[in-house]
């Protein structure tokens, strides 16, 4: 597939704004909980590394 064929296959009309078709949509609350979990894990791992090191 060349660049022109790829450009011709792009969604058109109202479909172009429907980004949920090809992405995994998550709620902002779920994203925040995941980020807090990663941050807590990072803080605990860093604390253990400093404490044991």
C-alpha positions as CSV (number, residue, x, y, z in Angstrom):
1,X,0.0,0.0,0.0
2,X,1.5,3.3,-1.0
3,X,0.8,6.7,0.7
4,X,-2.0,7.7,-1.8
5,X,-3.9,4.4,-1.1
6,X,-3.5,5.0,2.6
7,X,-4.8,8.5,2.3
8,X,-7.8,7.4,0.3
9,X,-8.8,4.9,3.0
10,X,-9.2,7.5,5.7
11,X,-12.6,7.8,7.3
12,X,-14.8,10.6,5.9
13,X,-17.7,12.6,7.1
14,X,-19.0,12.1,10.6
15,X,-17.0,8.9,11.0
16,X,-13.7,10.9,11.2
17,X,-14.7,12.3,14.7
18,X,-15.7,8.8,16.0
19,X,-12.2,8.0,17.4
20,X,-13.7,5.3,19.7
21,X,-13.9,3.0,16.7
22,X,-10.1,2.2,16.8
23,X,-9.1,3.1,20.4
24,X,-9.8,1.7,23.8
25,X,-11.8,4.5,25.5
26,X,-11.3,4.8,29.2
27,X,-13.0,7.2,31.6
28,X,-10.9,10.0,33.2
29,X,-11.6,8.4,36.7
30,X,-10.1,5.1,35.5
31,X,-7.1,6.8,34.0
32,X,-6.5,8.7,37.3
33,X,-6.8,5.5,39.4
34,X,-4.2,3.8,37.1
35,X,-1.8,6.7,37.4
36,X,-2.1,6.8,41.2
37,X,-1.4,3.1,41.3
38,X,1.7,3.5,39.2
39,X,2.8,6.4,41.3
40,X,2.3,4.4,44.6
41,X,4.2,1.5,43.2
42,X,7.1,3.8,42.1
43,X,7.2,5.5,45.6
44,X,7.2,2.1,47.4
45,X,9.9,0.7,45.1
46,X,12.0,3.8,45.5
47,X,11.6,3.8,49.3
48,X,12.6,0.1,49.5
49,X,15.6,0.8,47.3
50,X,16.8,3.7,49.5
51,X,16.0,1.8,52.7
52,X,17.9,-1.3,51.7
53,X,20.6,0.4,49.7
